[in-house]
Structures are given as structure tokens and as C-alpha cells.
Amino acid sequence: MKALLIADDDIVIEKIKASLTDEGYDVITYRWLIKAMDNVEEIAPEVIVISASSYPRHWKTLVQFVQSGIGGVIPKVVLYAEREFNDDDLRKSEALHITGIFNSVDAEGLSELSDILSNRKGKDFSLIFTNPKTGAFITGNISKYENNIISFSPDCPELLSPLVESAQIPQATFKNKKSIKYIQVKILSKTIDNKRLELQVI
């Protein structure tokens, strides 16, 4: 597996590269974003990790470029953001279908990167999404996440109506204190009172 790392800070590069290597990736590193874009088709990475802190204006351009399907492969894109995104940047990252965001290169932050790449659940994850039928904003907690199956408890169960089993949520935000990940889910089952749902990541 290949991972493309784009950053311009020695410590950030060293720590993220080591983490990706531990995950089994062959890591290609670029400090110049434009040069990385020129070579991304040839590299054909499965994953791109880009420092939004190093390239606050241009990371969006790269994401749009790789998601156009250049080279026939659309990689996962993960952002490293030293400072938490404001609401505008969060909306943009969600619209661009970023795989996830992590905010530090300490042990906890790199653990979040690993979780983003492998779909493992850390502690205190929550899920946020919009009811596609009503537009209601739904928040809640995840009690379990294994093999792409999520056990979800909404804060306001009544807002889930009229969603039924097999309904799809086209985009949900899966987050904790250190990372954000965007996923699509399908309702596998739910209790009559909507207090517990089983969701499948699709």
C-alpha cells in the first residue's frame, strides 16, 4: 500500500511517516504541494495525508484534484490540522468528503490517525447527521463500533422519525476530541422508541 504525505514541517513529517509505516504503508513524502499534484497519478496512493496547517489555502485544491478520479483511483484523504477547523472549513471538508481530520502528532493524535485509517473506534466517539427526511439535526453517542457496525444512541430519539430500517444516511460526522471522520451509514435495525440504532458503514 502507498501513502502520500504532504507537509512542510520536519517533526510533523517524521511522526506521521513513522505512524503510516507502522500501519504498513510505503510512504512517499512531498514538501511542495504542486509537485505532489503533478506526480499523484504516477504514485497512485491509497491514502493521502496532507497538512492543512502547512497549506491552509491549497489543500482544498488538491482534494478536488484527486477526487476527480485522476489515474482511476480515488484515495482516502486525511487532514492534519494543528488548530481545530472553524465552522466554514469543517463544512468545506465535509463537502469534499474528507476521510478524517486529526489535530496533533502526539501519541493520542497519531492513534486517532490510525483509527481513521482502520475504522477502529476510540473512546468517547459521537455521531452527528441530518435526518434526510426532515432536515432535523441529530446528535448522539456511539457505544460500540466493530466490523463497520455502529451501536448508536441519539440524544433526541423523537427526531429520528420517520426514518425506517434500511434508510441511508448519505453523510454523517463521526468524531471525538481529537479527530473527525465523515462516513455514510445505513440503518440495520432500531428499537420502537428510537433509543438504540444499529448502523452499518457503507
Secondary structure as the mmCIF struct_conf table of DSSP 4:
data_model
#
loop_
_struct_conf.conf_type_id
_struct_conf.id
_struct_conf.beg_label_comp_id
_struct_conf.beg_label_asym_id
_struct_conf.beg_label_seq_id
_struct_conf.end_label_comp_id
_struct_conf.end_label_asym_id
_struct_conf.end_label_seq_id
STRN STRN1 LYS A 2 ILE A 6
BEND BEND1 ASP A 8 ASP A 8
HELX_RH_AL_P HELX_RH_AL_P1 ASP A 10 ASP A 22
TURN_TY1_P TURN_TY1_P1 GLU A 23 GLY A 24
HELX_LH_PP_P HELX_LH_PP_P1 TYR A 25 TYR A 25
STRN STRN2 ASP A 26 TYR A 30
BEND BEND2 ARG A 31 ARG A 31
HELX_RH_AL_P HELX_RH_AL_P2 LEU A 33 ILE A 43
BEND BEND3 GLU A 46 GLU A 46
STRN STRN3 VAL A 47 SER A 51
TURN_TY1_P TURN_TY1_P2 ALA A 52 SER A 54
TURN_TY1_P TURN_TY1_P3 PRO A 56 HIS A 58
HELX_RH_AL_P HELX_RH_AL_P3 TRP A 59 VAL A 66
TURN_TY1_P TURN_TY1_P4 GLN A 67 GLY A 69
HELX_RH_3T_P HELX_RH_3T_P1 ILE A 70 GLY A 72
STRN STRN4 LYS A 76 TYR A 80
BEND BEND4 GLU A 82 ARG A 83
HELX_RH_AL_P HELX_RH_AL_P4 ASP A 87 ALA A 95
TURN_TY1_P TURN_TY1_P5 LEU A 96 HIS A 97
STRN STRN5 GLY A 100 PHE A 102
BEND BEND5 ASP A 106 ASP A 106
HELX_RH_AL_P HELX_RH_AL_P5 ALA A 107 SER A 118
TURN_TY1_P TURN_TY1_P6 ASN A 119 ASN A 119
BEND BEND6 LYS A 123 ASP A 124
STRN STRN6 SER A 126 THR A 130
TURN_TY1_P TURN_TY1_P7 PRO A 132 THR A 134
STRN STRN7 PHE A 137 GLU A 146
TURN_TY1_P TURN_TY1_P8 ASN A 147 ASN A 148
STRN STRN8 ILE A 149 PRO A 154
BEND BEND7 ASP A 155 CYS A 156
HELX_RH_3T_P HELX_RH_3T_P2 PRO A 157 LEU A 160
TURN_TY1_P TURN_TY1_P9 SER A 161 PRO A 162
TURN_TY1_P TURN_TY1_P10 GLU A 165 SER A 166
STRN STRN9 GLN A 168 LYS A 175
BEND BEND8 LYS A 177 LYS A 178
STRN STRN10 SER A 179 LYS A 190
TURN_TY1_P TURN_TY1_P11 ILE A 192 ASP A 193
BEND BEND9 ASN A 194 LYS A 195
STRN STRN11 LEU A 197 VAL A 201
#
